């Protein structure tokens, strides 16, 4: 598979979980302020890093579900940036999935353009390095949020969320490739 197809496969997996959770919980996440979404992503990224460093997980889940969660929360964050947070779960599951598809497509378009310019450099990177980049992006987003969204020369919060989506997709692709090589 090429990178575009691998991206689509990862997003399909993430979207399926997002859809199932929308069936179970509705769109309760709509009440989350953007800062809360960022903190949720931070918790997941921090857990991944901790597992990478200690090589131990006391909760019987690997890092892959956390990368999936970061993708889904980053898309929620993009929705919240556009629509604002709500006092109730004001979207239907179908409406949320429509926004999901929009932001996933935007992320893929950005990834394809950057991937061309950078020559798929991510393929030579370590999963742990990409995890560190995600955490760095989160610290940047948190700083921008603390500055009420104002930047002087930097990209905004949305750019950080898009990078988190794409870096998480890259790590899921890399982890899947490692698993496939082990199974052969």
N, C-alpha and C positions, 0 to 999 in steps of 0.2 A: 504494500500500500504506500502511496505517497503521503506527504504530510497533510495535505488537504483532506484526504480520505480518513487518515488517522484522527485528525481534529474532529471530523464529523462523527466518527465512531465514539469518541470520548464524550462529545456533547450529547449524542443520543442517549448514552448511559446516564449522564447527569440530568438530562431533561426528563427521562423516564422516572427517576427518583423524585424530581421536583413535582412532576404531575401526580405521582402516587401520594406524596405528602400533601399536595393541595386537596386531594380527595379526603385524606384523613383529617387534616387540620384547617382546610379552607385557606384563606390568605391572611391568617393572623399576623404574619410578618409585616403587614402593611402598617401596623402601629409603631414599628421600630423607626426611631430617628436614625439618620445616616451614621452618626457616631456609634450607635449601638450595633449597627451592621458591621462597621469596621472592627469593633471590639470582638464580635463573634468570629470574624475571619482571623483576627489576631490570636484568639484562643486556639483555633485549629492549627494555625501555622506554628505557634509556640509548642503545641503538643507534638507535632511532627518533628520539630527540631530536637525536642527533649528525647524522643524515641531514637532519632538518628544518633544522638550523642551517647545515650546510655545503653542503646541496643536492647532496651527493656520496655515492655508495655504491660502494665498491670490490668488494663481493661482489654478484653480479648477482641480488639479491633486493630487492624493494621493502619498504615498511613494512607492507603488508597481512599478509604471513605472520607478522610479529612480533606484530601485534595478535591474530591467530588463536592464536598460541603463548601469549600472555599469558592469553587466555581459558581455554585448556586447562590451563595451569599453575595458574591461580587455582582452577579446579575441582579439580585434583589437591590443591592446598593445603587446600581445604575438606574433602576426603576424609581427608587426613592428620590434620587437626585432630580429626576425629570418630573415626577408627579408630586413630590413632597410626601411626608408621612401622613397617615390618617388616624382618626380616633377609633375607627372600627375596621374590620376586614371588609373593605369596600369594593374589592374586585371579585369577579367570578374566577373560577379556576381557568376558564377559557381565555378570559381577558389577560390574566397573569401569564399564561402560556404564549399569548400573542406578543406581549412585551418581551418575554424570555427569548423567543425566536428572533426578534428584532436585535436585541443586544448580543445574542450569540452570533448572529450573522455579521454584526459590526466588528465583533472580536475576531472572527475568522478573517474578515477583510484586512484588518490591521495586521494580524499575524502573517498573512500571506505577503503583504507588502514588506514588513520588517524582515521576514524570513528570507525574502529575495535579497534585500540589501545586506543582510548579515551573513548570507551564505549558509544558513542552517547551523550556525555556530552552536546552538543549544544542544545539538546532537553530540558534541564533544565535551559538553559540560557534565559535571557530576550532579546527581539528584540533590545532594546536600548543598551544593553551591546555588542551585536554583531555589531551594528552600530559603537560603539566606537572602537571596534577592527579593523573594516575596516578603520576608520580614522587614527588609529595608524599605520596600514600597509602603508597607503598613505604617512604619514609623513616620515616613514622609506624609502619608495621608493624615495620620493623627495630628501632625504638626500643622498641616494646612487647615484641618478642622478647628484646631485650637486658635488659628488665626482667622476664624470666621470665613474660611474659603478663599481668603485673599492670598495671592502670590505676586511676586515682583517679576520673576523671570521663569518660573517653573510651570510645568503642566499642572492641570487641576486634578481634583479628586477622581474624576471620571477616567482620566488617563491611567491613574494608579490601579483602579478597579479592572480596567481592560488588561493591563500588564499582569495582574494577579490571575485573571482568567487564563491568559495565554501561557504563563509560566506553569500554572497548575496542569493545564492540558499537556504541556511538554513533559512534565514529570510523570503523569499517568501513562503517556506513550512510552517513556523510557522504562517504567516499571513493568508495563505489559510486555515489552520486548525482552526484558530480563527473564520474566516468567516463562515466556515462550521458548527461550533458549534453554532454560532448565528442563522444561518438559520434553525437549527433543532428544 
